[in-house]
Amino acid sequence: MDIAIVLYDRFTALDAIGPYEVLSRLPGARVTFLAAQAGPVRTDTGMLTLVAERSLEELSSPEIVLVPGGPGEVAARAGEEMLAWLREADRTSTWTTSVCTGSLILAAAGLLRGVRATSHWLAMDALAALGAEATSQRVVFEGKIVTAAGVSAGIDMALALAGRIAGREVAEAIQLSIEYDPQPPFDAGSPQKAPREIRELIEAGSRFRSAAEQQSGVTG
Protein backbone atom coordinates (compact mmCIF):
# COMPACT_ATOMS: atom_id res chain seq x y z
CA MET A 1 0.00 0.00 0.00
CA ASP A 2 1.73 3.15 -1.22
CA ILE A 3 1.17 6.21 0.95
CA ALA A 4 2.37 9.53 -0.47
CA ILE A 5 2.92 12.47 1.86
CA VAL A 6 3.34 15.60 -0.24
CA LEU A 7 5.84 18.20 0.97
CA TYR A 8 6.41 21.80 -0.11
CA ASP A 9 8.46 24.70 1.19
CA ARG A 10 7.27 25.91 4.62
CA PHE A 11 4.87 23.08 5.46
CA THR A 12 4.06 22.42 9.13
CA ALA A 13 6.07 19.47 10.44
CA LEU A 14 3.44 17.86 12.69
CA ASP A 15 0.88 17.94 9.87
CA ALA A 16 3.06 15.42 8.05
CA ILE A 17 4.86 13.61 10.87
CA GLY A 18 1.81 13.01 13.09
CA PRO A 19 -0.05 11.02 10.41
CA TYR A 20 3.21 9.40 9.32
CA GLU A 21 3.70 7.93 12.80
CA VAL A 22 0.27 6.29 12.52
CA LEU A 23 0.01 5.31 8.87
CA SER A 24 3.54 3.93 8.65
CA ARG A 25 2.50 1.27 11.17
CA LEU A 26 -0.29 -0.11 8.98
CA PRO A 27 0.36 -3.62 7.66
CA GLY A 28 1.97 -3.41 4.23
CA ALA A 29 2.43 0.37 4.36
CA ARG A 30 5.08 1.99 2.16
CA VAL A 31 5.31 5.66 3.02
CA THR A 32 7.06 8.02 0.63
CA PHE A 33 7.68 11.72 1.14
CA LEU A 34 7.27 13.52 -2.19
CA ALA A 35 7.94 17.05 -3.41
CA ALA A 36 8.17 18.82 -6.75
CA GLN A 37 11.85 17.85 -6.69
CA ALA A 38 13.46 15.20 -4.51
CA GLY A 39 15.64 16.55 -1.72
CA PRO A 40 15.42 18.53 1.53
CA VAL A 41 12.26 20.55 2.15
CA ARG A 42 12.16 23.08 4.97
CA THR A 43 9.33 23.36 7.45
CA ASP A 44 7.55 26.56 8.47
CA THR A 45 9.95 27.27 11.34
CA GLY A 46 12.99 27.14 9.07
CA MET A 47 14.78 25.11 11.74
CA LEU A 48 13.83 21.66 10.50
CA THR A 49 13.87 19.97 7.10
CA LEU A 50 12.52 16.67 5.85
CA VAL A 51 13.89 14.86 2.84
CA ALA A 52 11.55 14.17 -0.05
CA GLU A 53 12.76 10.81 -1.27
CA ARG A 54 11.12 11.12 -4.66
CA SER A 55 9.69 13.75 -6.95
CA LEU A 56 5.98 13.94 -7.71
CA GLU A 57 6.44 12.48 -11.17
CA GLU A 58 8.10 9.38 -9.71
CA LEU A 59 4.98 8.19 -7.87
CA SER A 60 1.79 8.81 -9.79
CA SER A 61 -0.73 6.37 -8.31
CA PRO A 62 -0.49 6.01 -4.51
CA GLU A 63 -3.36 4.40 -2.66
CA ILE A 64 -3.29 7.15 -0.03
CA VAL A 65 -2.44 10.80 -0.65
CA LEU A 66 -1.81 13.12 2.29
CA VAL A 67 -1.30 16.88 1.99
CA PRO A 68 -0.09 18.75 5.10
CA GLY A 69 -0.80 22.42 5.76
CA GLY A 70 1.49 25.30 6.59
CA PRO A 71 2.09 28.91 5.56
CA GLY A 72 3.72 27.68 2.36
CA GLU A 73 0.35 26.43 1.15
CA VAL A 74 -0.33 29.80 -0.50
CA ALA A 75 2.59 29.29 -2.88
CA ALA A 76 1.77 25.59 -3.23
CA ARG A 77 -1.75 26.47 -4.38
CA ALA A 78 -0.21 28.61 -7.10
CA GLY A 79 1.90 25.74 -8.39
CA GLU A 80 0.13 24.02 -11.25
CA GLU A 81 2.54 21.08 -11.14
CA MET A 82 1.37 20.06 -7.67
CA LEU A 83 -2.29 20.73 -8.42
CA ALA A 84 -2.14 18.69 -11.62
CA TRP A 85 -0.42 15.85 -9.77
CA LEU A 86 -3.11 15.87 -7.07
CA ARG A 87 -5.90 15.79 -9.63
CA GLU A 88 -4.28 12.84 -11.39
CA ALA A 89 -3.44 10.99 -8.16
CA ASP A 90 -6.99 11.44 -6.89
CA ARG A 91 -8.34 9.67 -9.98
CA THR A 92 -6.88 6.37 -8.77
CA SER A 93 -6.36 6.87 -5.02
CA THR A 94 -8.32 4.95 -2.43
CA TRP A 95 -8.09 7.86 0.00
CA THR A 96 -7.19 11.51 -0.60
CA THR A 97 -6.50 13.31 2.66
CA SER A 98 -5.28 16.58 4.16
CA VAL A 99 -4.33 18.11 7.47
CA CYS A 100 -4.92 21.72 8.47
CA THR A 101 -4.61 24.11 5.51
CA GLY A 102 -3.63 21.24 3.28
CA SER A 103 -7.36 21.19 2.49
CA LEU A 104 -6.91 24.58 0.77
CA ILE A 105 -4.49 22.90 -1.63
CA LEU A 106 -6.95 20.09 -2.32
CA ALA A 107 -9.64 22.70 -2.88
CA ALA A 108 -7.42 24.70 -5.24
CA ALA A 109 -6.95 21.49 -7.25
CA GLY A 110 -10.74 21.33 -7.62
CA LEU A 111 -11.14 18.25 -5.42
CA LEU A 112 -13.37 19.78 -2.74
CA ARG A 113 -15.99 21.61 -4.79
CA GLY A 114 -19.28 21.09 -2.94
CA VAL A 115 -17.57 18.64 -0.56
CA ARG A 116 -17.84 18.85 3.23
CA ALA A 117 -14.34 19.50 4.53
CA THR A 118 -12.46 21.07 7.41
CA SER A 119 -9.25 23.00 7.99
CA HIS A 120 -7.61 25.15 10.65
CA TRP A 121 -10.27 27.29 12.34
CA LEU A 122 -8.73 30.49 10.99
CA ALA A 123 -8.83 29.19 7.41
CA MET A 124 -12.53 28.34 7.18
CA ASP A 125 -13.45 31.38 5.10
CA ALA A 126 -10.65 30.64 2.65
CA LEU A 127 -11.79 27.02 2.39
CA ALA A 128 -15.36 28.07 1.64
CA ALA A 129 -14.14 30.62 -0.91
CA LEU A 130 -12.43 27.79 -2.75
CA GLY A 131 -15.72 25.94 -3.16
CA ALA A 132 -15.78 23.52 -0.23
CA GLU A 133 -18.60 23.17 2.27
CA ALA A 134 -16.55 24.23 5.29
CA THR A 135 -17.32 22.60 8.64
CA SER A 136 -15.62 22.91 12.02
CA GLN A 137 -15.53 19.16 12.72
CA ARG A 138 -12.14 17.83 13.76
CA VAL A 139 -12.12 15.06 11.16
CA VAL A 140 -14.42 14.83 8.14
CA PHE A 141 -14.93 11.74 5.97
CA GLU A 142 -16.72 12.53 2.73
CA GLY A 143 -16.48 9.55 0.41
CA LYS A 144 -12.79 8.95 -0.11
CA ILE A 145 -11.89 12.51 0.83
CA VAL A 146 -10.72 12.86 4.43
CA THR A 147 -9.79 16.23 5.93
CA ALA A 148 -8.51 17.10 9.38
CA ALA A 149 -8.66 20.38 11.29
CA GLY A 150 -5.55 22.16 12.57
CA VAL A 151 -2.18 20.45 13.00
CA SER A 152 -2.70 17.96 15.87
CA ALA A 153 -5.97 16.78 14.31
CA GLY A 154 -3.87 14.93 11.75
CA ILE A 155 -3.16 12.23 14.34
CA ASP A 156 -6.88 11.76 14.97
CA MET A 157 -7.53 11.61 11.24
CA ALA A 158 -4.82 9.03 10.66
CA LEU A 159 -6.09 6.81 13.47
CA ALA A 160 -9.65 7.03 12.16
CA LEU A 161 -8.38 6.19 8.68
CA ALA A 162 -6.34 3.28 10.05
CA GLY A 163 -9.53 1.94 11.57
CA ARG A 164 -11.32 2.12 8.22
CA ILE A 165 -8.44 0.38 6.45
CA ALA A 166 -7.28 -2.25 8.90
CA GLY A 167 -10.02 -2.45 11.53
CA ARG A 168 -10.45 -1.10 15.01
CA GLU A 169 -8.13 -3.58 16.71
CA VAL A 170 -5.18 -2.59 14.51
CA ALA A 171 -5.97 1.11 14.93
CA GLU A 172 -6.15 0.76 18.69
CA ALA A 173 -2.87 -1.14 18.72
CA ILE A 174 -1.25 1.70 16.78
CA GLN A 175 -2.74 4.22 19.20
CA LEU A 176 -1.28 2.32 22.11
CA SER A 177 2.09 1.87 20.41
CA ILE A 178 2.47 5.64 20.06
CA GLU A 179 0.84 6.14 23.49
CA TYR A 180 -1.61 8.65 22.09
CA ASP A 181 -3.63 9.51 25.19
CA PRO A 182 -4.09 13.30 25.12
CA GLN A 183 -4.34 15.00 28.49
CA PRO A 184 -3.58 18.64 27.67
CA PRO A 185 -2.49 20.87 30.54
CA PHE A 186 -4.80 23.65 29.31
CA ASP A 187 -8.33 23.63 27.94
CA ALA A 188 -7.68 26.10 25.14
CA GLY A 189 -7.32 23.80 22.17
CA SER A 190 -10.27 25.09 20.15
CA PRO A 191 -11.73 28.54 19.47
CA GLN A 192 -14.86 27.48 21.33
CA LYS A 193 -12.89 26.70 24.49
CA ALA A 194 -10.11 29.27 24.45
CA PRO A 195 -10.60 32.59 26.28
CA ARG A 196 -11.33 35.54 24.03
CA GLU A 197 -7.99 37.21 24.75
CA ILE A 198 -6.17 34.06 23.63
CA ARG A 199 -8.16 33.88 20.40
CA GLU A 200 -7.40 37.55 19.75
CA LEU A 201 -3.70 36.95 20.38
CA ILE A 202 -3.64 34.22 17.74
CA GLU A 203 -5.75 36.19 15.29
CA ALA A 204 -3.49 39.24 15.60
CA GLY A 205 -0.41 37.33 14.54
CA SER A 206 -2.06 34.68 12.41
CA ARG A 207 -0.12 33.15 9.55
CA PHE A 208 -3.53 32.27 8.06
CA ARG A 209 -4.77 35.84 7.79
CA SER A 210 -2.85 36.51 4.59
CA ALA A 211 -4.22 33.32 3.05
CA ALA A 212 -7.77 34.35 3.87
CA GLU A 213 -7.23 37.85 2.55
CA GLN A 214 -5.76 36.53 -0.68
CA GLN A 215 -8.84 34.37 -1.15
CA SER A 216 -11.32 37.20 -0.50
CA GLY A 217 -11.92 37.71 -4.19
CA VAL A 218 -12.25 34.02 -5.08
CA THR A 219 -15.68 32.60 -5.79
CA GLY A 220 -16.77 28.99 -5.48
Contacts in CASP RR format, 6 or more apart in sequence:
PFRMAT RR
TARGET T0000
AUTHOR 0000-0000-0000
METHOD contacts of the structure
MODEL  1
MDIAIVLYDRFTALDAIGPYEVLSRLPGARVTFLAAQAGPVRTDTGMLTL
VAERSLEELSSPEIVLVPGGPGEVAARAGEEMLAWLREADRTSTWTTSVC
TGSLILAAAGLLRGVRATSHWLAMDALAALGAEATSQRVVFEGKIVTAAG
VSAGIDMALALAGRIAGREVAEAIQLSIEYDPQPPFDAGSPQKAPREIRE
LIEAGSRFRSAAEQQSGVTG
1 26 0 8 1.000
1 28 0 8 1.000
1 29 0 8 1.000
1 30 0 8 1.000
1 63 0 8 1.000
1 64 0 8 1.000
1 165 0 8 1.000
2 30 0 8 1.000
2 32 0 8 1.000
2 59 0 8 1.000
2 61 0 8 1.000
2 62 0 8 1.000
2 63 0 8 1.000
2 64 0 8 1.000
3 23 0 8 1.000
3 24 0 8 1.000
3 26 0 8 1.000
3 29 0 8 1.000
3 30 0 8 1.000
3 31 0 8 1.000
3 32 0 8 1.000
3 62 0 8 1.000
3 63 0 8 1.000
3 64 0 8 1.000
3 66 0 8 1.000
4 32 0 8 1.000
4 34 0 8 1.000
4 59 0 8 1.000
4 62 0 8 1.000
4 64 0 8 1.000
4 65 0 8 1.000
4 66 0 8 1.000
4 89 0 8 1.000
5 16 0 8 1.000
5 19 0 8 1.000
5 20 0 8 1.000
5 31 0 8 1.000
5 32 0 8 1.000
5 33 0 8 1.000
5 34 0 8 1.000
5 66 0 8 1.000
5 68 0 8 1.000
6 34 0 8 1.000
6 35 0 8 1.000
6 56 0 8 1.000
6 65 0 8 1.000
6 66 0 8 1.000
6 67 0 8 1.000
6 68 0 8 1.000
6 82 0 8 1.000
6 85 0 8 1.000
6 86 0 8 1.000
7 16 0 8 1.000
7 33 0 8 1.000
7 34 0 8 1.000
7 35 0 8 1.000
7 41 0 8 1.000
7 50 0 8 1.000
7 52 0 8 1.000
7 68 0 8 1.000
8 35 0 8 1.000
8 36 0 8 1.000
8 41 0 8 1.000
8 72 0 8 1.000
8 73 0 8 1.000
8 75 0 8 1.000
8 76 0 8 1.000
8 82 0 8 1.000
9 41 0 8 1.000
9 42 0 8 1.000
9 72 0 8 1.000
9 75 0 8 1.000
9 76 0 8 1.000
10 42 0 8 1.000
10 43 0 8 1.000
10 44 0 8 1.000
10 46 0 8 1.000
10 70 0 8 1.000
10 71 0 8 1.000
10 72 0 8 1.000
10 75 0 8 1.000
11 41 0 8 1.000
11 43 0 8 1.000
11 44 0 8 1.000
11 68 0 8 1.000
11 69 0 8 1.000
11 70 0 8 1.000
11 72 0 8 1.000
11 73 0 8 1.000
12 43 0 8 1.000
12 44 0 8 1.000
12 68 0 8 1.000
12 69 0 8 1.000
12 70 0 8 1.000
12 71 0 8 1.000
12 100 0 8 1.000
12 151 0 8 1.000
13 43 0 8 1.000
13 44 0 8 1.000
13 45 0 8 1.000
13 48 0 8 1.000
13 50 0 8 1.000
14 151 0 8 1.000
14 152 0 8 1.000
14 154 0 8 1.000
15 68 0 8 1.000
15 69 0 8 1.000
15 70 0 8 1.000
15 99 0 8 1.000
15 100 0 8 1.000
15 102 0 8 1.000
15 150 0 8 1.000
15 151 0 8 1.000
15 154 0 8 1.000
16 33 0 8 1.000
16 50 0 8 1.000
16 66 0 8 1.000
16 68 0 8 1.000
16 99 0 8 1.000
17 50 0 8 1.000
18 154 0 8 1.000
18 155 0 8 1.000
18 158 0 8 1.000
19 66 0 8 1.000
19 97 0 8 1.000
19 99 0 8 1.000
19 154 0 8 1.000
19 155 0 8 1.000
19 157 0 8 1.000
19 158 0 8 1.000
20 31 0 8 1.000
21 155 0 8 1.000
21 158 0 8 1.000
21 178 0 8 1.000
22 155 0 8 1.000
22 158 0 8 1.000
22 159 0 8 1.000
22 162 0 8 1.000
22 174 0 8 1.000
22 178 0 8 1.000
23 29 0 8 1.000
23 31 0 8 1.000
23 64 0 8 1.000
23 66 0 8 1.000
23 158 0 8 1.000
23 161 0 8 1.000
23 162 0 8 1.000
24 31 0 8 1.000
25 162 0 8 1.000
25 174 0 8 1.000
25 177 0 8 1.000
25 178 0 8 1.000
26 162 0 8 1.000
26 165 0 8 1.000
26 166 0 8 1.000
26 170 0 8 1.000
26 174 0 8 1.000
27 166 0 8 1.000
27 170 0 8 1.000
32 53 0 8 1.000
32 54 0 8 1.000
32 59 0 8 1.000
32 62 0 8 1.000
33 41 0 8 1.000
33 50 0 8 1.000
33 51 0 8 1.000
33 52 0 8 1.000
33 53 0 8 1.000
33 54 0 8 1.000
34 52 0 8 1.000
34 53 0 8 1.000
34 54 0 8 1.000
34 55 0 8 1.000
34 56 0 8 1.000
34 58 0 8 1.000
34 59 0 8 1.000
35 41 0 8 1.000
35 52 0 8 1.000
35 55 0 8 1.000
35 56 0 8 1.000
36 55 0 8 1.000
36 56 0 8 1.000
36 81 0 8 1.000
36 82 0 8 1.000
37 52 0 8 1.000
37 55 0 8 1.000
38 52 0 8 1.000
38 53 0 8 1.000
38 54 0 8 1.000
38 55 0 8 1.000
38 58 0 8 1.000
39 51 0 8 1.000
39 52 0 8 1.000
39 53 0 8 1.000
40 49 0 8 1.000
40 50 0 8 1.000
40 51 0 8 1.000
40 52 0 8 1.000
41 49 0 8 1.000
41 50 0 8 1.000
41 51 0 8 1.000
41 52 0 8 1.000
42 48 0 8 1.000
42 49 0 8 1.000
43 49 0 8 1.000
43 50 0 8 1.000
44 70 0 8 1.000
44 71 0 8 1.000
44 72 0 8 1.000
44 207 0 8 1.000
56 81 0 8 1.000
56 82 0 8 1.000
56 85 0 8 1.000
57 85 0 8 1.000
60 85 0 8 1.000
60 88 0 8 1.000
60 89 0 8 1.000
61 89 0 8 1.000
61 92 0 8 1.000
61 93 0 8 1.000
62 89 0 8 1.000
62 93 0 8 1.000
63 93 0 8 1.000
63 94 0 8 1.000
63 95 0 8 1.000
64 93 0 8 1.000
64 94 0 8 1.000
64 95 0 8 1.000
64 96 0 8 1.000
64 97 0 8 1.000
64 161 0 8 1.000
65 86 0 8 1.000
65 89 0 8 1.000
65 90 0 8 1.000
65 93 0 8 1.000
65 95 0 8 1.000
65 96 0 8 1.000
65 97 0 8 1.000
66 97 0 8 1.000
66 98 0 8 1.000
66 99 0 8 1.000
67 86 0 8 1.000
67 97 0 8 1.000
67 98 0 8 1.000
67 99 0 8 1.000
67 102 0 8 1.000
67 103 0 8 1.000
67 105 0 8 1.000
67 106 0 8 1.000
68 98 0 8 1.000
68 99 0 8 1.000
68 100 0 8 1.000
68 102 0 8 1.000
69 98 0 8 1.000
69 99 0 8 1.000
69 100 0 8 1.000
69 101 0 8 1.000
69 102 0 8 1.000
69 104 0 8 1.000
69 105 0 8 1.000
70 100 0 8 1.000
70 101 0 8 1.000
70 102 0 8 1.000
70 207 0 8 1.000
71 207 0 8 1.000
71 208 0 8 1.000
71 211 0 8 1.000
73 101 0 8 1.000
73 102 0 8 1.000
73 104 0 8 1.000
73 105 0 8 1.000
73 211 0 8 1.000
74 210 0 8 1.000
74 211 0 8 1.000
74 214 0 8 1.000
76 82 0 8 1.000
76 105 0 8 1.000
77 83 0 8 1.000
77 104 0 8 1.000
77 105 0 8 1.000
77 108 0 8 1.000
82 105 0 8 1.000
82 109 0 8 1.000
83 105 0 8 1.000
83 108 0 8 1.000
83 109 0 8 1.000
83 110 0 8 1.000
84 109 0 8 1.000
86 96 0 8 1.000
86 105 0 8 1.000
86 106 0 8 1.000
86 109 0 8 1.000
86 111 0 8 1.000
87 109 0 8 1.000
87 110 0 8 1.000
87 111 0 8 1.000
89 96 0 8 1.000
90 96 0 8 1.000
90 109 0 8 1.000
90 111 0 8 1.000
93 144 0 8 1.000
94 144 0 8 1.000
95 144 0 8 1.000
95 146 0 8 1.000
95 161 0 8 1.000
95 165 0 8 1.000
96 106 0 8 1.000
96 111 0 8 1.000
96 144 0 8 1.000
96 145 0 8 1.000
96 146 0 8 1.000
97 145 0 8 1.000
97 146 0 8 1.000
97 147 0 8 1.000
97 148 0 8 1.000
97 157 0 8 1.000
97 161 0 8 1.000
98 105 0 8 1.000
98 106 0 8 1.000
98 117 0 8 1.000
98 119 0 8 1.000
98 146 0 8 1.000
98 147 0 8 1.000
98 148 0 8 1.000
99 147 0 8 1.000
99 148 0 8 1.000
99 150 0 8 1.000
99 151 0 8 1.000
99 153 0 8 1.000
99 154 0 8 1.000
99 157 0 8 1.000
100 119 0 8 1.000
100 120 0 8 1.000
100 123 0 8 1.000
100 148 0 8 1.000
100 149 0 8 1.000
100 150 0 8 1.000
100 151 0 8 1.000
100 153 0 8 1.000
100 154 0 8 1.000
101 119 0 8 1.000
101 120 0 8 1.000
101 123 0 8 1.000
101 126 0 8 1.000
101 150 0 8 1.000
101 208 0 8 1.000
101 211 0 8 1.000
102 119 0 8 1.000
103 112 0 8 1.000
103 117 0 8 1.000
103 118 0 8 1.000
103 119 0 8 1.000
103 123 0 8 1.000
103 127 0 8 1.000
103 132 0 8 1.000
103 147 0 8 1.000
104 119 0 8 1.000
104 123 0 8 1.000
104 126 0 8 1.000
104 127 0 8 1.000
104 130 0 8 1.000
104 211 0 8 1.000
104 215 0 8 1.000
106 112 0 8 1.000
106 117 0 8 1.000
106 145 0 8 1.000
106 147 0 8 1.000
107 113 0 8 1.000
107 117 0 8 1.000
107 127 0 8 1.000
107 130 0 8 1.000
107 131 0 8 1.000
107 132 0 8 1.000
108 130 0 8 1.000
110 130 0 8 1.000
111 145 0 8 1.000
112 127 0 8 1.000
112 130 0 8 1.000
112 131 0 8 1.000
112 132 0 8 1.000
112 145 0 8 1.000
112 147 0 8 1.000
113 131 0 8 1.000
113 132 0 8 1.000
113 220 0 8 1.000
114 131 0 8 1.000
114 132 0 8 1.000
114 133 0 8 1.000
115 132 0 8 1.000
115 133 0 8 1.000
115 142 0 8 1.000
115 145 0 8 1.000
116 132 0 8 1.000
116 133 0 8 1.000
116 135 0 8 1.000
116 140 0 8 1.000
116 142 0 8 1.000
117 127 0 8 1.000
117 132 0 8 1.000
117 133 0 8 1.000
117 134 0 8 1.000
117 135 0 8 1.000
117 140 0 8 1.000
117 142 0 8 1.000
117 145 0 8 1.000
117 147 0 8 1.000
118 127 0 8 1.000
118 134 0 8 1.000
118 135 0 8 1.000
118 136 0 8 1.000
118 137 0 8 1.000
118 138 0 8 1.000
118 139 0 8 1.000
118 140 0 8 1.000
118 147 0 8 1.000
118 148 0 8 1.000
118 149 0 8 1.000
118 153 0 8 1.000
119 126 0 8 1.000
119 127 0 8 1.000
119 134 0 8 1.000
119 147 0 8 1.000
119 149 0 8 1.000
119 150 0 8 1.000
120 149 0 8 1.000
120 150 0 8 1.000
120 151 0 8 1.000
120 208 0 8 1.000
121 136 0 8 1.000
121 149 0 8 1.000
121 150 0 8 1.000
121 190 0 8 1.000
121 191 0 8 1.000
122 202 0 8 1.000
122 203 0 8 1.000
122 206 0 8 1.000
122 208 0 8 1.000
122 209 0 8 1.000
122 212 0 8 1.000
123 208 0 8 1.000
123 211 0 8 1.000
123 212 0 8 1.000
124 134 0 8 1.000
124 136 0 8 1.000
125 134 0 8 1.000
125 212 0 8 1.000
125 215 0 8 1.000
126 208 0 8 1.000
126 211 0 8 1.000
126 212 0 8 1.000
126 214 0 8 1.000
126 215 0 8 1.000
127 134 0 8 1.000
128 134 0 8 1.000
129 215 0 8 1.000
129 216 0 8 1.000
129 217 0 8 1.000
129 218 0 8 1.000
129 219 0 8 1.000
129 220 0 8 1.000
130 215 0 8 1.000
130 218 0 8 1.000
130 220 0 8 1.000
131 220 0 8 1.000
136 149 0 8 1.000
137 149 0 8 1.000
138 148 0 8 1.000
138 149 0 8 1.000
138 153 0 8 1.000
138 156 0 8 1.000
139 146 0 8 1.000
139 147 0 8 1.000
139 148 0 8 1.000
139 149 0 8 1.000
139 153 0 8 1.000
139 154 0 8 1.000
139 156 0 8 1.000
139 157 0 8 1.000
139 160 0 8 1.000
140 146 0 8 1.000
140 147 0 8 1.000
140 148 0 8 1.000
141 160 0 8 1.000
141 164 0 8 1.000
146 157 0 8 1.000
146 160 0 8 1.000
146 161 0 8 1.000
147 157 0 8 1.000
148 154 0 8 1.000
148 156 0 8 1.000
148 157 0 8 1.000
155 180 0 8 1.000
159 171 0 8 1.000
159 174 0 8 1.000
159 175 0 8 1.000
159 180 0 8 1.000
160 171 0 8 1.000
162 170 0 8 1.000
162 171 0 8 1.000
162 174 0 8 1.000
163 170 0 8 1.000
163 171 0 8 1.000
187 193 0 8 1.000
188 194 0 8 1.000
188 195 0 8 1.000
188 198 0 8 1.000
191 199 0 8 1.000
203 209 0 8 1.000
END
